[in-house]
């Protein structure tokens, strides 16, 4: 559907305003200084193996868990001063647990198969988003009033991975209260993109994305209510998966979802290698993973593929970068050449209202009729009541304990109508029905992960609605796999979202495996040079 003349004018006007504000911001914003321009290259070959291959080598005594864990500790100590991804480590405890793993393997009499079945991740290191409870680690979500809080238990998803033999190395940074697409807070600071330190790592699982992209972790845990797994995975060139609703427990993370948000929040795996996605999802889902039939073979030649290049031109959202459009076209050509399928290009007009749909549904009361907890209430946790307008005034004077992004979100809520627009609700229902019928049980949809390649620090403040490319699938409830597609001209990751019907996660995961082989998957950032 073509844009009206007014919509085109409004889009140009808003972009002009954004660039004026951005120019003013550049004049006054403090500039980060870095002594080096890129990460040191990886020298230990253990860091270049998928988690499942590491687990196999550990079980077969080809390498010890202590050697693997120490290799990752060394890499974290090498790169974390540059990216600020890990905010609290447990290296000593991890090495002790690795030594116990090696002892267990030495004493095991049942053979490798017994260990593989019972402990598929035995001895493999893992990192965890700080928003999740990990016993003995902080669980502040970047809120200063929660700085002294230490978890006494593990979140269920963390516990399942530990029970499978994984060894946590520490917790990673996130945005304040997990509701912004840059991982920045006043407790831990700002996380850098491993491909270019002047650019964002995404959010809210940005610390996890950064440490994985830097080759300092192999598998990790993230959460996603508007793109918080997929955006960091895109910006950091790794794989991630937002599962179907109800497969992986969301318990044990802060802040808890409320209202209808409980149906939109998803916990899922993040990793550098596509082959680790299915084993991780199987473990994290527990018995619920059986609903996904992840062991069933997928013949991609029998899958119906669709490609949607953009959201139709919303004036609230940036146009899709030409390099991302080209990358998606490359996928289409490759699928058609390799598999003999016909990829149908579609334009879905309701997607133009993605942000409005997401915002409306996020603000809706739950089945009990209670409205969701406001962002200002979450900001007040453990401290004085937060008044957003007063907090913004304090921020201008340099006295606020909150980030401007968090304050902005609280301010937006003040002007949010308590009566949802019937038009937006109609658009949501129409879009839901159209996509459910389109995807069915054998459809895969390609869609941009974000309209921009990883932006520079703080720039999302001027394009706050761009996350709607990911957020729309949270409120619609479709599983989505984020897949890297090589690097841009600037040396920054490209990528795509792979969307499937509900409970059809295996289709997007199989497509991600194919695309990894076709386009090379994760690329080591230390070997790339980003243009200025």
PAFIVEX-102855 format. One record per residue (C-alpha): residue in one letter; residue number from 1; x, y, z. Coordinates in steps of 0.02 Angstrom, whole numbers. Each point is the difference from the previous one (the first is absolute). Example, Ala and Ser with C-alpha at 12.3 -4.5 7.8 and 13.67 -1.06 7.14 Angstrom:
<"A" 1 <615 -225 390>>
<"S" 2 <69 172 -33>>
END
This chain:
<"X" 1 <0 0 0>>
<"X" 2 <76 166 -53>>
<"X" 3 <25 139 126>>
<"X" 4 <-114 152 -12>>
<"X" 5 <74 170 -38>>
<"X" 6 <-29 53 181>>
<"X" 7 <86 -156 67>>
<"X" 8 <151 33 -110>>
<"X" 9 <6 182 60>>
<"X" 10 <-18 -53 182>>
<"X" 11 <138 -128 -18>>
<"X" 12 <119 127 -75>>
<"X" 13 <-46 129 132>>
<"X" 14 <29 -119 145>>
<"X" 15 <167 -57 -72>>
<"X" 16 <52 183 -18>>
<"X" 17 <-44 32 183>>
<"X" 18 <97 -154 53>>
<"X" 19 <156 56 -94>>
<"X" 20 <-10 174 79>>
<"X" 21 <-13 -76 174>>
<"X" 22 <138 -122 -43>>
<"X" 23 <116 140 -57>>
<"X" 24 <-29 90 165>>
<"X" 25 <31 -161 96>>
<"X" 26 <167 -26 -87>>
<"X" 27 <57 172 55>>
<"X" 28 <-30 -31 185>>
<"X" 29 <11 -188 24>>
<"X" 30 <159 -66 81>>
<"X" 31 <108 -103 -119>>
<"X" 32 <67 -169 51>>
<"X" 33 <187 -23 -16>>
<"X" 34 <81 -166 -41>>
<"X" 35 <185 -37 -5>>
<"X" 36 <-23 -136 -130>>
<"X" 37 <-116 -7 -150>>
<"X" 38 <-46 -184 -5>>
<"X" 39 <4 -162 98>>
<"X" 40 <156 -108 4>>
<"X" 41 <-19 -155 -110>>
<"X" 42 <-43 -169 74>>
<"X" 43 <155 -109 21>>
<"X" 44 <-68 -150 95>>
<"X" 45 <-88 -122 -120>>
<"X" 46 <-114 -61 141>>
<"X" 47 <-91 166 -13>>
<"X" 48 <-50 -38 -180>>
<"X" 49 <-99 -158 35>>
<"X" 50 <-189 -13 25>>
<"X" 51 <-59 -46 175>>
<"X" 52 <-58 -173 -50>>
<"X" 53 <169 -39 -77>>
<"X" 54 <87 60 157>>
<"X" 55 <-112 -112 106>>
<"X" 56 <44 -149 -112>>
<"X" 57 <186 34 16>>
<"X" 58 <-14 17 189>>
<"X" 59 <-96 -165 15>>
<"X" 60 <129 -88 -109>>
<"X" 61 <143 71 105>>
<"X" 62 <74 86 -153>>
<"X" 63 <1 159 103>>
<"X" 64 <-40 36 181>>
<"X" 65 <-140 111 61>>
<"X" 66 <131 98 98>>
<"X" 67 <92 38 -162>>
<"X" 68 <-159 59 -86>>
<"X" 69 <-60 106 147>>
<"X" 70 <173 77 21>>
<"X" 71 <6 41 -187>>
<"X" 72 <-162 98 15>>
<"X" 73 <54 85 160>>
<"X" 74 <159 57 -88>>
<"X" 75 <-101 67 -147>>
<"X" 76 <-121 93 114>>
<"X" 77 <144 81 94>>
<"X" 78 <75 49 -167>>
<"X" 79 <-154 80 -78>>
<"X" 80 <-115 55 141>>
<"X" 81 <97 160 38>>
<"X" 82 <-41 50 -181>>
<"X" 83 <-182 -51 -10>>
<"X" 84 <-63 3 181>>
<"X" 85 <-113 -150 -27>>
<"X" 86 <27 -106 156>>
<"X" 87 <-46 95 158>>
<"X" 88 <36 -133 133>>
<"X" 89 <102 -159 -19>>
<"X" 90 <11 -162 97>>
<"X" 91 <163 -62 -74>>
<"X" 92 <68 -87 156>>
<"X" 93 <-162 -96 28>>
<"X" 94 <-8 -45 -186>>
<"X" 95 <175 -73 2>>
<"X" 96 <-42 -103 154>>
<"X" 97 <-157 -65 -86>>
<"X" 98 <100 -40 -157>>
<"X" 99 <124 -101 104>>
<"X" 100 <-146 -98 75>>
<"X" 101 <-63 -34 -177>>
<"X" 102 <168 -69 -52>>
<"X" 103 <3 -111 154>>
<"X" 104 <-176 -62 -38>>
<"X" 105 <50 -46 -178>>
<"X" 106 <153 -94 62>>
<"X" 107 <-107 -101 120>>
<"X" 108 <-146 -29 -119>>
<"X" 109 <-21 -186 -42>>
<"X" 110 <-157 10 -107>>
<"X" 111 <87 70 -153>>
<"X" 112 <-17 157 -104>>
<"X" 113 <-180 -35 -53>>
<"X" 114 <-60 1 180>>
<"X" 115 <80 168 32>>
<"X" 116 <-68 73 -163>>
<"X" 117 <-176 -53 42>>
<"X" 118 <4 58 181>>
<"X" 119 <114 153 -13>>
<"X" 120 <4 62 -181>>
<"X" 121 <92 163 46>>
<"X" 122 <118 -77 126>>
<"X" 123 <149 115 29>>
<"X" 124 <-51 134 -125>>
<"X" 125 <10 183 60>>
<"X" 126 <-151 114 -16>>
<"X" 127 <-42 182 35>>
<"X" 128 <-164 68 69>>
<"X" 129 <-91 165 -21>>
<"X" 130 <5 92 167>>
<"X" 131 <-190 14 0>>
<"X" 132 <-9 -187 38>>
<"X" 133 <25 -71 173>>
<"X" 134 <167 -93 10>>
<"X" 135 <42 -59 174>>
<"X" 136 <131 111 83>>
<"X" 137 <-6 131 -138>>
<"X" 138 <-81 174 -6>>
<"X" 139 <-175 19 -73>>
<"X" 140 <-20 189 -8>>
<"X" 141 <-50 24 -183>>
<"X" 142 <106 157 6>>
<"X" 143 <-106 83 136>>
<"X" 144 <107 90 130>>
<"X" 145 <-124 -38 139>>
<"X" 146 <25 -187 -32>>
<"X" 147 <191 7 -3>>
<"X" 148 <21 -104 158>>
<"X" 149 <-124 -135 -49>>
<"X" 150 <79 -172 -22>>
<"X" 151 <-99 -149 -66>>
<"X" 152 <-22 -145 119>>
<"X" 153 <-69 -118 -132>>
<"X" 154 <9 -29 -187>>
<"X" 155 <-134 48 -126>>
<"X" 156 <-81 -160 -68>>
<"X" 157 <80 19 -173>>
<"X" 158 <171 27 81>>
<"X" 159 <-27 -149 114>>
<"X" 160 <-41 -114 -147>>
<"X" 161 <159 49 -92>>
<"X" 162 <104 -27 158>>
<"X" 163 <-86 -167 26>>
<"X" 164 <54 -46 -177>>
<"X" 165 <181 31 52>>
<"X" 166 <28 181 -55>>
<"X" 167 <117 107 106>>
<"X" 168 <-47 184 21>>
<"X" 169 <145 122 -15>>
<"X" 170 <-96 155 55>>
<"X" 171 <-139 121 -41>>
<"X" 172 <-9 129 -140>>
<"X" 173 <-63 178 -19>>
<"X" 174 <-174 55 -53>>
<"X" 175 <-99 160 -22>>
<"X" 176 <-80 77 154>>
<"X" 177 <-149 -109 44>>
<"X" 178 <18 -91 -167>>
<"X" 179 <-107 120 -100>>
<"X" 180 <118 87 -119>>
<"X" 181 <101 -53 -151>>
<"X" 182 <168 61 67>>
<"X" 183 <81 -89 147>>
<"X" 184 <40 149 110>>
<"X" 185 <-35 37 183>>
<"X" 186 <76 101 141>>
<"X" 187 <54 -154 97>>
<"X" 188 <109 -87 -129>>
<"X" 189 <21 128 -138>>
<"X" 190 <-15 -26 -187>>
<"X" 191 <38 -156 -104>>
<"X" 192 <93 17 -165>>
<"X" 193 <-23 -94 -162>>
<"X" 194 <148 -117 -30>>
<"X" 195 <8 48 -184>>
<"X" 196 <9 187 34>>
<"X" 197 <16 70 176>>
<"X" 198 <-91 160 -49>>
<"X" 199 <-158 -99 -38>>
<"X" 200 <-132 -80 110>>
<"X" 201 <-11 -184 43>>
<"X" 202 <-189 7 4>>
<"X" 203 <-116 -35 144>>
<"X" 204 <-60 -52 112>>
<"X" 205 <109 -156 -13>>
<"X" 206 <144 104 -71>>
<"X" 207 <134 -59 120>>
<"X" 208 <-39 -178 -48>>
<"X" 209 <2 43 -185>>
<"X" 210 <165 94 15>>
<"X" 211 <93 -133 98>>
<"X" 212 <-58 -135 -121>>
<"X" 213 <42 103 -152>>
<"X" 214 <173 34 72>>
<"X" 215 <37 -186 10>>
<"X" 216 <5 9 191>>
<"X" 217 <-149 -116 24>>
<"X" 218 <-74 -138 -106>>
<"X" 219 <-179 -12 65>>
<"X" 220 <-109 114 106>>
<"X" 221 <-174 40 64>>
<"X" 222 <-106 150 -49>>
<"X" 223 <-178 62 16>>
<"X" 224 <-108 87 -129>>
<"X" 225 <-158 106 17>>
<"X" 226 <30 117 -147>>
<"X" 227 <157 -68 -82>>
<"X" 228 <118 -15 148>>
<"X" 229 <76 -162 -65>>
<"X" 230 <-11 34 -186>>
<"X" 231 <64 180 -5>>
<"X" 232 <162 -38 97>>
<"X" 233 <24 -158 -103>>
<"X" 234 <-19 103 -160>>
<"X" 235 <117 140 54>>
<"X" 236 <132 -124 62>>
<"X" 237 <-8 -124 -143>>
<"X" 238 <-60 -154 95>>
<"X" 239 <-151 -117 6>>
<"X" 240 <-148 13 117>>
<"X" 241 <-173 -70 16>>
<"X" 242 <-163 68 71>>
<"X" 243 <-98 -160 30>>
<"X" 244 <-184 -33 -14>>
<"X" 245 <-100 61 149>>
<"X" 246 <2 -111 154>>
<"X" 247 <147 -110 -46>>
<"X" 248 <137 74 111>>
<"X" 249 <-39 64 175>>
<"X" 250 <12 188 26>>
<"X" 251 <9 -16 189>>
<"X" 252 <150 60 96>>
<"X" 253 <36 161 -94>>
<"X" 254 <-23 182 43>>
<"X" 255 <-107 95 -34>>
<"X" 256 <-142 -125 -9>>
<"X" 257 <-128 25 -138>>
<"X" 258 <-175 59 45>>
<"X" 259 <-166 25 -88>>
<"X" 260 <-2 -78 -174>>
<"X" 261 <190 18 -4>>
<"X" 262 <16 -173 79>>
<"X" 263 <-53 -73 -167>>
<"X" 264 <124 104 -99>>
<"X" 265 <160 -31 101>>
<"X" 266 <108 -145 -59>>
<"X" 267 <160 -77 68>>
<"X" 268 <116 -79 -128>>
<"X" 269 <175 -51 -54>>
<"X" 270 <135 112 -74>>
<"X" 271 <154 -77 -80>>
<"X" 272 <137 18 -130>>
<"X" 273 <-38 -161 -93>>
<"X" 274 <-169 -53 -68>>
<"X" 275 <25 -182 46>>
<"X" 276 <-11 46 185>>
<"X" 277 <-174 78 -13>>
<"X" 278 <-103 -161 -2>>
<"X" 279 <94 -88 142>>
<"X" 280 <-12 156 108>>
<"X" 281 <-185 22 -35>>
<"X" 282 <-30 -184 39>>
<"X" 283 <85 21 168>>
<"X" 284 <-76 169 46>>
<"X" 285 <-175 -55 -47>>
<"X" 286 <2 -158 105>>
<"X" 287 <-154 -109 -33>>
<"X" 288 <-82 146 -93>>
<"X" 289 <130 -18 -138>>
<"X" 290 <-89 -159 -56>>
<"X" 291 <-138 111 -71>>
<"X" 292 <123 64 -131>>
<"X" 293 <52 -169 -73>>
<"X" 294 <177 67 -15>>
<"X" 295 <71 -171 -46>>
<"X" 296 <-114 -14 -152>>
<"X" 297 <94 15 -165>>
<"X" 298 <-38 157 -101>>
<"X" 299 <5 -6 -190>>
<"X" 300 <24 182 -50>>
<"X" 301 <-48 -43 -179>>
<"X" 302 <-177 -28 63>>
<"X" 303 <-9 163 97>>
<"X" 304 <-96 151 -68>>
<"X" 305 <111 155 10>>
<"X" 306 <-57 181 4>>
<"X" 307 <100 161 4>>
<"X" 308 <-62 167 66>>
<"X" 309 <133 135 -31>>
<"X" 310 <-70 136 114>>
<"X" 311 <-149 54 105>>
<"X" 312 <-83 102 -136>>
<"X" 313 <72 169 45>>
<"X" 314 <-53 53 174>>
<"X" 315 <44 184 29>>
<"X" 316 <52 -47 179>>
<"X" 317 <135 -121 -57>>
<"X" 318 <162 21 -100>>
<"X" 319 <5 -68 -179>>
<"X" 320 <87 -169 -14>>
<"X" 321 <185 16 -40>>
<"X" 322 <41 -42 -182>>
<"X" 323 <130 -128 55>>
<"X" 324 <-131 -94 102>>
<"X" 325 <-120 1 -146>>
<"X" 326 <137 -69 -112>>
<"X" 327 <46 -135 127>>
<"X" 328 <-181 -59 6>>
<"X" 329 <-3 -8 -190>>
<"X" 330 <158 -105 6>>
<"X" 331 <-90 -125 113>>
<"X" 332 <-145 -10 -122>>
<"X" 333 <116 -34 -147>>
<"X" 334 <97 -131 98>>
<"X" 335 <-156 -91 60>>
<"X" 336 <-71 -6 -176>>
<"X" 337 <165 -58 -76>>
<"X" 338 <44 -131 131>>
<"X" 339 <-170 -69 48>>
<"X" 340 <-102 29 -157>>
<"X" 341 <-133 91 99>>
<"X" 342 <-92 158 -50>>
<"X" 343 <13 139 130>>
<"X" 344 <-153 112 -7>>
<"X" 345 <29 185 37>>
<"X" 346 <-142 78 99>>
<"X" 347 <-51 171 63>>
<"X" 348 <-109 -5 155>>
<"X" 349 <-80 170 33>>
<"X" 350 <-44 -33 183>>
<"X" 351 <186 -10 43>>
<"X" 352 <5 189 -21>>
<"X" 353 <-87 10 169>>
<"X" 354 <120 -118 89>>
<"X" 355 <51 123 135>>
<"X" 356 <-177 55 36>>
<"X" 357 <-55 -182 13>>
<"X" 358 <144 -45 116>>
<"X" 359 <-28 153 111>>
<"X" 360 <-187 -31 12>>
<"X" 361 <19 -183 47>>
<"X" 362 <141 33 124>>
<"X" 363 <-110 127 93>>
<"X" 364 <-153 -114 5>>
<"X" 365 <-62 -75 163>>
<"X" 366 <19 -185 32>>
<"X" 367 <-136 -131 7>>
<"X" 368 <-29 50 181>>
<"X" 369 <-42 178 -56>>
<"X" 370 <153 74 86>>
<"X" 371 <107 121 -101>>
<"X" 372 <187 -37 -20>>
<"X" 373 <124 73 122>>
<"X" 374 <54 170 -64>>
<"X" 375 <181 34 -44>>
<"X" 376 <7 139 131>>
<"X" 377 <-54 -127 132>>
<"X" 378 <139 -118 -53>>
<"X" 379 <126 143 7>>
<"X" 380 <-57 33 179>>
<"X" 381 <45 -177 57>>
<"X" 382 <88 7 168>>
<"X" 383 <6 190 4>>
<"X" 384 <-102 159 -6>>
<"X" 385 <-147 19 -119>>
<"X" 386 <59 58 -172>>
<"X" 387 <-89 148 -80>>
<"X" 388 <52 -4 -184>>
<"X" 389 <-8 189 -33>>
<"X" 390 <100 39 158>>
<"X" 391 <121 -140 -44>>
<"X" 392 <30 77 -172>>
<"X" 393 <37 168 82>>
<"X" 394 <124 -88 117>>
<"X" 395 <79 -86 -150>>
<"X" 396 <34 166 -86>>
<"X" 397 <88 58 158>>
<"X" 398 <99 -164 11>>
<"X" 399 <-85 -61 161>>
<"X" 400 <-110 -142 -63>>
<"X" 401 <43 -180 40>>
<"X" 402 <-92 -56 -158>>
<"X" 403 <45 2 -184>>
<"X" 404 <-87 121 -117>>
<"X" 405 <-73 -148 -95>>
<"X" 406 <-84 -66 158>>
<"X" 407 <-66 172 44>>
<"X" 408 <-65 21 -177>>
<"X" 409 <-95 -164 10>>
<"X" 410 <-80 53 164>>
<"X" 411 <-48 167 -78>>
<"X" 412 <-80 -84 -151>>
<"X" 413 <-113 -99 117>>
<"X" 414 <-69 163 71>>
<"X" 415 <-73 44 -170>>
<"X" 416 <-59 -175 -44>>
<"X" 417 <-188 -15 -18>>
<"X" 418 <-88 -125 112>>
<"X" 419 <-123 -33 -142>>
<"X" 420 <78 -100 -143>>
<"X" 421 <-36 57 -176>>
<"X" 422 <-131 -112 -84>>
<"X" 423 <91 27 -165>>
<"X" 424 <165 -65 71>>
<"X" 425 <-86 -149 81>>
<"X" 426 <-80 -39 -168>>
<"X" 427 <169 11 -86>>
<"X" 428 <74 -119 127>>
<"X" 429 <-138 -129 -22>>
<"X" 430 <9 15 -189>>
<"X" 431 <189 -21 0>>
<"X" 432 <-10 -147 121>>
<"X" 433 <-125 -92 -109>>
<"X" 434 <92 37 -162>>
<"X" 435 <168 -62 64>>
<"X" 436 <-73 -155 84>>
<"X" 437 <-84 -48 -164>>
<"X" 438 <155 42 -101>>
<"X" 439 <125 -98 106>>
<"X" 440 <-107 -149 50>>
<"X" 441 <110 -148 48>>
<"X" 442 <122 10 -146>>
<"X" 443 <34 185 -31>>
<"X" 444 <156 104 34>>
<"X" 445 <3 191 -11>>
<"X" 446 <158 104 -24>>
<"X" 447 <-10 173 78>>
<"X" 448 <129 134 45>>
<"X" 449 <65 -10 178>>
<"X" 450 <12 189 14>>
<"X" 451 <-3 140 -128>>
<"X" 452 <178 52 43>>
<"X" 453 <168 -86 18>>
<"X" 454 <69 19 178>>
<"X" 455 <-17 188 41>>
<"X" 456 <126 103 97>>
<"X" 457 <-19 22 187>>
<"X" 458 <-157 93 57>>
<"X" 459 <-64 23 -179>>
<"X" 460 <-156 -109 32>>
<"X" 461 <-65 141 110>>
<"X" 462 <-39 88 -164>>
<"X" 463 <-78 -152 -85>>
<"X" 464 <-91 -80 148>>
<"X" 465 <-130 -96 -101>>
<"X" 466 <119 -98 -113>>
<"X" 467 <-12 -151 117>>
<"X" 468 <-177 -28 -65>>
<"X" 469 <75 -112 -136>>
<"X" 470 <29 -127 137>>
<"X" 471 <-131 50 129>>
<"X" 472 <-147 -39 -114>>
<"X" 473 <37 -187 9>>
<"X" 474 <-5 1 190>>
<"X" 475 <-181 59 3>>
<"X" 476 <-46 -115 -146>>
<"X" 477 <80 -149 87>>
<"X" 478 <102 -72 -144>>
<"X" 479 <169 -84 29>>
<"X" 480 <146 88 -82>>
<"X" 481 <182 -47 -30>>
<"X" 482 <129 137 -25>>
<"X" 483 <134 -46 -128>>
<"X" 484 <162 92 -47>>
<"X" 485 <37 30 -185>>
<"X" 486 <181 57 -9>>
<"X" 487 <63 179 17>>
<"X" 488 <-44 170 -73>>
<"X" 489 <118 117 -93>>
<"X" 490 <42 75 171>>
<"X" 491 <44 -171 71>>
<"X" 492 <-160 -11 102>>
<"X" 493 <-115 -152 10>>
<"X" 494 <-146 -22 -118>>
<"X" 495 <-145 -116 41>>
<"X" 496 <-180 -53 -22>>
<"X" 497 <-147 -61 103>>
<"X" 498 <-71 -170 -44>>
<"X" 499 <-183 -11 54>>
<"X" 500 <-107 -156 7>>
<"X" 501 <-171 -54 60>>
<"X" 502 <-35 -35 182>>
<"X" 503 <88 -157 65>>
<"X" 504 <90 -17 -168>>
<"X" 505 <167 57 73>>
<"X" 506 <92 -143 -85>>
<"X" 507 <-31 81 -171>>
<"X" 508 <89 164 43>>
<"X" 509 <139 -94 90>>
<"X" 510 <28 -112 -151>>
<"X" 511 <2 153 -113>>
<"X" 512 <130 81 114>>
<"X" 513 <112 -154 -16>>
<"X" 514 <-15 11 -189>>
<"X" 515 <38 187 -4>>
<"X" 516 <151 -24 114>>
<"X" 517 <76 -117 -129>>
<"X" 518 <-51 113 -144>>
<"X" 519 <63 166 72>>
<"X" 520 <132 -49 128>>
<"X" 521 <-91 37 163>>
<"X" 522 <94 93 136>>
<"X" 523 <157 93 -54>>
<"X" 524 <142 32 122>>
<"X" 525 <4 190 33>>
<"X" 526 <187 6 34>>
<"X" 527 <31 -45 -181>>
<"X" 528 <-110 138 -71>>
<"X" 529 <35 183 -20>>
<"X" 530 <-148 119 11>>
<"X" 531 <8 155 -106>>
<"X" 532 <-8 165 95>>
END
